Amino acid sequence: MSPIKIAYVSSMLPGGHYSQSLCRALAQQPINLLVYTDRQLANLKIKDCGQVKAVWTKDLRYIFQITWQIIKDQPDIVHVQHEFNMYGGLITAIFFPLLLLILKVLRIRTVITIHAVPDRKLIDDQFLKMFFSKPPIVMRPAFIRVGLDFLYRLIGLFSHQLVVHNRRMKLQLVNQYHLSSAKINVVPPLIEMHRFVPTVKEKFFLFFGYIVGRKGLEILIDAFAHFWRRHLDYRLILAGGTIAGQKQTKQEIVKFIKRKGLTKAISLIGFIEEKDFAQYFLPSQAVLLPAILSVSSSGPLTHAWSFHKCVLASNIGNYSCDIDNGVNGILVDNNAWQGILEKIVYDNRLVEKIEQGARTTAKKRHPQQIGALYYHLYQQLLNET
């Protein structure tokens, strides 16, 4: 029996990208894996992820470029990753269902992973400002709600199976966007297994993630300012890049740090390469993941767990679903960051307990196990259609 031929559609960069990790896991299954990614030359250097093909450009042509490659390769199943900005800007996101409609007409079996599900009740003017420095004049909360209704319903209509990363996202798709529960599979993000020697901790906290408005970094910095006055030997490292449309957020954070008099205590080091993750994660006292809005499972959270770190995250949205409070992480109300930083410094038993919980979580979500879950899903889809 020949292996299942899967065409996996996603961006793959930068290093540490979710899809690189998953494709490495899928390549270990009895699968003939084709990866259709964007036309960055660096993608062709990616190894151990099946056969990587630089297929599409980040504009409306992606729909037809992907379709043509599928027609040529004739995969058994096409597994498409859906993120709002993956294939370009707003227009490419609006027309994403057209790709699925074409594949349905061609009788191609599809699995769609939906990475973000905004809580419909939270979509207001403040929500828009977290994603756009200057929202287009036609972009109003009511327009976004209606647009998301159509987007998710069309994705559900034109696909065979859907994947989300936690139960909360599934419930939102069912209850708020009226998708069929039977079609939605919950598969948590895998956690990479790293081999490392335990490292002596240094006196710094690590934030890892994009420098964007919805992270609520001002809240964390303000709390750290109060903490630092009593612990002058501690530092806060902010590691992460910016994204299009929100680059001014980093400038605002720099100004905020200066106003707080923390330029020597807080470092913005920008994006860090995957090969350098260990030198920042391992010696940190804890990994801090503040947020004022959460629409997806956190990639930085899984990276922190992969190094068995004590994680502190805002008690909102998907964090409150993904983290078992007091077991594999600590959920923090956004008005309580100062107190929890103090607690982490003095309560070694609590930190060790959380680190053990992170280790256990990483074992449960080993790449081989998550890869096997997807293989089972693919087999099930082939048997049903």
Sequence and secondary structure as in RCSB ss.txt:
>XXXX:A:sequence
MSPIKIAYVSSMLPGGHYSQSLCRALAQQPINLLVYTDRQLANLKIKDCGQVKAVWTKDLRYIFQITWQIIKDQP
DIVHVQHEFNMYGGLITAIFFPLLLLILKVLRIRTVITIHAVPDRKLIDDQFLKMFFSKPPIVMRPAFIRVGLDF
LYRLIGLFSHQLVVHNRRMKLQLVNQYHLSSAKINVVPPLIEMHRFVPTVKEKFFLFFGYIVGRKGLEILIDAFA
HFWRRHLDYRLILAGGTIAGQKQTKQEIVKFIKRKGLTKAISLIGFIEEKDFAQYFLPSQAVLLPAILSVSSSGP
LTHAWSFHKCVLASNIGNYSCDIDNGVNGILVDNNAWQGILEKIVYDNRLVEKIEQGARTTAKKRHPQQIGALYY
HLYQQLLNET
>XXXX:A:secstr
   EEEEEE    STT HHHHHHHHHTTSSEEEEEEEES GGGGG  SSSEEEEEE SSTTHHHHHHHHHHHH  
SEEEEEE TTTTSSHHHHHTHHHHHHHHHHTT EEEEEE     GGG SHHHHHTT SS  TT  HHHHHHHHHH
HHHHHHHH SEEEESSHHHHHHHHHTT   GGGEEE                SEEEEES   GGG HHHHHHHHH
HHHTT TT EEEEE    TT THHHHHHHHHHHHTT TTTEEEEE   GGGHHHHHTT S EEE  S   S  HH
HHHHHHTT  EEEESSHHHHHH  BTTTBEEE TT HHHHHHHHHH HHHHHHHHHHHHHHHHHT HHHHHHHHH
HHHHHHHHH 
